[in-house]
Amino acid sequence: MVAMGLSKGNQTGVQQPAMSEEDFSCVDVAEFDAISINLKPKPSEKYPGKLHAQSVAKRLGSKQGLIYLPSKKSCNYEDSDQEVFFRQRRYFYYLSGVDLPNCVVTYNIEKDSLTLFIPPPNSGTSVIFNGSSPTPEEIKAKYDFDAVELTTALPDFLTHFAHREKGMIYVLHPYQIPPKSTIMQSITLEDGCQSNLYIPPWETSKLQPTMDAARTIKSPYELKMIRKANEISAQAHLNVLRGIKHFKNEAEVEAVFAATCIARQAKRQAYGIIAGAGENASTLHYVANNEPLEGRQLLCLDAGCEWDCYASDVTRTFPISGAFTPEAQAIYDLVAQMQEECIAMCKPGVNFRSIHLHAHAVAAAGLMKLGLLHNGTFDEIFKSGASVAFFPHGLGHFLGLEVHDVGDGTNSLLSTHAKSWLTNFHSILQDPSSSSVSVLAPNMVITIEPGM
Amino acid sequence: MVAMGLSKGNQTGVQQPAMSEEDFSCVDVAEFDAISINLKPKPSEKYPGKLHAQSVAKRLGSKQGLIYLPSKKSCNYEDSDQEVFFRQRRYFYYLSGVDLPNCVVTYNIEKDSLTLFIPPPNSGTSVIFNGSSPTPEEIKAKYDFDAVELTTALPDFLTHFAHREKGMIYVLHPYQIPPKSTIMQSITLEDGCQSNLYIPPWETSKLQPTMDAARTIKSPYELKMIRKANEISAQAHLNVLRGIKHFKNEAEVEAVFAATCIARQAKRQAYGIIAGAGENASTLHYVANNEPLEGRQLLCLDAGCEWDCYASDVTRTFPISGAFTPEAQAIYDLVAQMQEECIAMCKPGVNFRSIHLHAHAVAAAGLMKLGLLHNGTFDEIFKSGASVAFFPHGLGHFLGLEVHDVGDGTNSLLSTHAKSWLTNFHSILQDPSSSSVSVLAPNMVITIEPGM
């Protein structure tokens, strides 16, 4: 979603998806110049929370311990009776696949046991207003847990772990440790004696970087979800293109995009829809989408829905009238060339920084050819970083449970919001392979989205 | 949004709107059995923040002091780089009309002076990503402030007030008092001496109930906003009715409703769209909206957009096939009768509790006529509260900056989420005029939404 989006082709580069042909078929959508994937999901397939937990545990390097992740809580807006828009905590979702509030998931590393704790079913007036909430049995049938308990059983569960099992309890942040009252209690042992709770060390620093690393490598199930989200977004882009000649305002573009996604059960966008006409297209994260189309040449539509918490990210720029001017066509073709050559470079083992540099090399050469950069040799112009003025943002980012998905390390070029891209450019130029975190690996999902 | 919505007619009863015929025209929308209002807003009209501030000050009963209201801050989701969906604090909006984050509005009661503080304009990379933010001059031209300053001027402003002016600083909640570092500083007086800041008493209990009381009586500008929101929602309901025969799933209903609002620049819903088919219609706040329409008789659509932070609330139930069964028609007509008779009772000075009781009287009589309640006289059946089993929720609520807008007192019947409606019913029955807060007054805006 960062690119200005003078781009074409399928923007999402998936590395060696581990999927068989049975899972989906690729269909070339000629009028959109994109690949649409027809998914044939098995309805019985469950979210692979356990597989993900095992991947995290392996990277934690400990054979004992408990991973403890609370879900997002439901709450109302301040001074209001309206519920806050619910967005699940992604780390909780990665181990559970559950999009409900007020739950906890735990993974016992030694026992290889994944347990979900859900709130007690609602009753009385709450049922009249909100319907009935799922029971442990319903959750167990639908998901891949070894056990499903009520949250009321959590204190005893933690007490038991603290007394009887070895290892630390891994949490993302100190504030996610349950309140002392939940875990500081005496228990009656099997011999009838009372015992005070042994508080195991809470480990608060290792879990997040470990989960971030695990999350960069997508499981086959995750790849399907991301493809499904992108498929719906592609349909939504197509519907906008079909209607664009009749639209009067950017708001109608947003409306058609959102409606296409909602009608296909993708109720949430992965990020705010960006539908910028004319000069609005040059604000990368423009979200007002409320200005007339008349008298404006191009529209940049950067929008992608979520599918079961997995993000898509598709950006396209097109002429509102249906035809490019020669100038716009020239820039469009140059960005398309940047994108296509960069996508072709995406292979396991390649450092993403060198791909980013290549995009700038294509940009510099193209801008020289168009006469927009001159007074120097290619080498001089390229090394000056002049192309950064035209392409001032990242080339792409990880895509997954976040549209800018978590990466393995904080300095990854896949992070999009660097303070100064010119500084970035020069640091990459000095050492394109400087950081190991930018090396592509099988089953990473990244975007390639140059822009101008 | 609480009613099950077997209702017809314009659901929003506006008491004596103080608007001239120039402001809008009413058009009967025959196919929807509703009144659509064509608004002709004057584009130059400014949000009446000062008028609202004066109304609050008058009710505070103090001739001195400063009202201090911070806006909602912008922030990202936890462990994510995605910005949290922005919903302005309603109390801040009521005195400012400004839908931007990280601002503060103050009203000096003695000086009758309304000041907005905005963050310094963004610069550098932020402009590339987010565009330029408004300057004080742009804000001043667009809104009704005596002064617009940068938030960097706030410490001096508060220091000056504390030193030079009289009265308390009124805040909604203790946590909205600015941090001590902002206000605990020494200043240089005109005679050159240093002086430590005099901290005025922060008043944290009076502002909220006073503003709640002020907000129950809508200004002419507010009435226009609410009418505009309802007009767009009516169009969205119409578009659903036009398409319903072609839809396969509740999700398409949600899509068409949302798209109609977004295309008309009403980007936000006042509450989650409720589109429940068949038995889903009996969950009052059903929001999944993801089940097939096939084989289901009725659809309940309870949905209303926001317009400039003002809510609408429209509920309709209709047959998916286009024709009611005789049974559904009978219940529909009964609820329509409840609604129409209750709307006719809405006059200044009438206690809302007596209107609620009347709805139950109509319900009891109607259900007896249909043979659904029997084995008793009307009086016995009515007094037993048996109709509460069919109509288990409030008759309506205030509508304004919240869909369930704030009221004057916590026990108002206009509040919708009472724990037990049967208990409520019996308490009203004993004393229909028991609470003064339920008395209707000119320019209140309420919903009348019986359901079954």
Interface residues (C-beta under 8 A of the other chain):
Chain A: V2 K72 Y77 E78 D79 S80 D81 Q82 E83 F85 R87 R89 R90 Y91 T125 I128 F129 N130 G131 L172 Q208 N249 A251 E252 E254 A255 V256 A258 A259 T260 C261 I262 A263 R264 Q265 K267 Y271 G272 T283 L284 H285 Y286 N289 N290 P392 H393 E402 V403 H404 V406 T416 H417 K419 S420 W421
Chain B: V2 Y77 E78 D79 S80 D81 Q82 E83 F85 R87 R89 R90 Y91 T125 I128 F129 N130 G131 L172 Q208 N249 A251 E252 E254 A255 V256 A258 A259 T260 C261 I262 A263 R264 Q265 K267 Y271 G272 T283 L284 H285 Y286 N289 N290 P392 H393 E402 V403 H404 V406 T416 H417 K419 S420 W421
